[in-house]
């Protein structure tokens, strides 16, 4: 926790420009209208016996208009069989309903929802409809960009259901949770823009928390990351997720994340 | 008959050519990253009638240079910036005039000249669009008080543009 605060203070003090394309959370801003993004999230998480749990989560995203965007994602992992196994998929939509922009700053609000289907076995108390549980999530996100710093916070309600009829949700566990996130991002390079080809480097730190509503068990993670934006259209994110606190059963909370993303502009009208 | 048509057409061309939109400067708000600027750039670039787009990434300034014959209006550019997910903070039109007489509050086609002395314009002039959506929300609040005497200004009609000469 102490480390996190130090990183936070460092980020706030650095005098550069900001970014809000966070690794773990979505900002209240949307993709440009008509653009299509492709993304893969690779997570290398380690369980208590140091066994690697690899998750591959490719995603396709579409900016329908300035208010709406949607994602389709699939979830693969090696957790059960050792080889890659298709566990499920999800549909995500975000609606930006408030925008207050000024020169080099904005404040935006959006609501979002996710609907997921998953057939993997349920092996932890933590709920995660992005890759582990069938169910849904409904949330609100606020993002503030103040010339040099982007700060984004979200609160959501998550409801898990049976992972198909084979893997029923354990009756003794809480099947719903409240999630909260807080993300900070800063652009470190370039200090002065010359053209679109310059690689942008962002430093970010994100806090991800969850409370299970039925038994008040909680967890809190910190995710520091470095992000490279290449030619103003491709993204590479390197992150490390570390559990700061937890009193619930989690299979593999700590590990590395590598994310690739590419944006195709003006694909649809 | 054909000759007459050409003559009429030529006359119409000359008539409309005495105020020709050549170039537009747009400062976009709500962004600081080059990926965001790129999104706006890509939107502006594909407008029919746009010759090229020049950018100052540090100021978020987009200079849109137009082809000789186009029917583009300020709204065409504003829509594109908003499609990219951002807003217009400043829009300056570069219009080439020949013997064009203006008066305060006088409407010519879709343009209402405000905050100006009566004069005749010649050569390329810079004019700022002051309508809602073409200035920041904060500035619009101030301007609505300042320009309360122009009845059309507060109506927020999308089809007329209130423009003011930029002093050089």
Interface residues (C-beta under 8 A of the other chain):
Chain A: X17 X18 X19 X21 X29 X30 X31 X32 X33 X34 X35 X63 X65 X66 X99 X100 X101 X102 X103 X104 X105 X106 X145 X147 X148 X187 X192 X193 X194 X195 X196 X198 X200 X229 X232 X233 X263 X265 X266
Chain B: X27 X29 X30 X31 X32 X33 X34 X35 X37 X38 X39 X40 X41 X42 X43 X46 X57 X58 X60 X82 X83 X84 X85 X86 X87 X89 X136 X137 X138
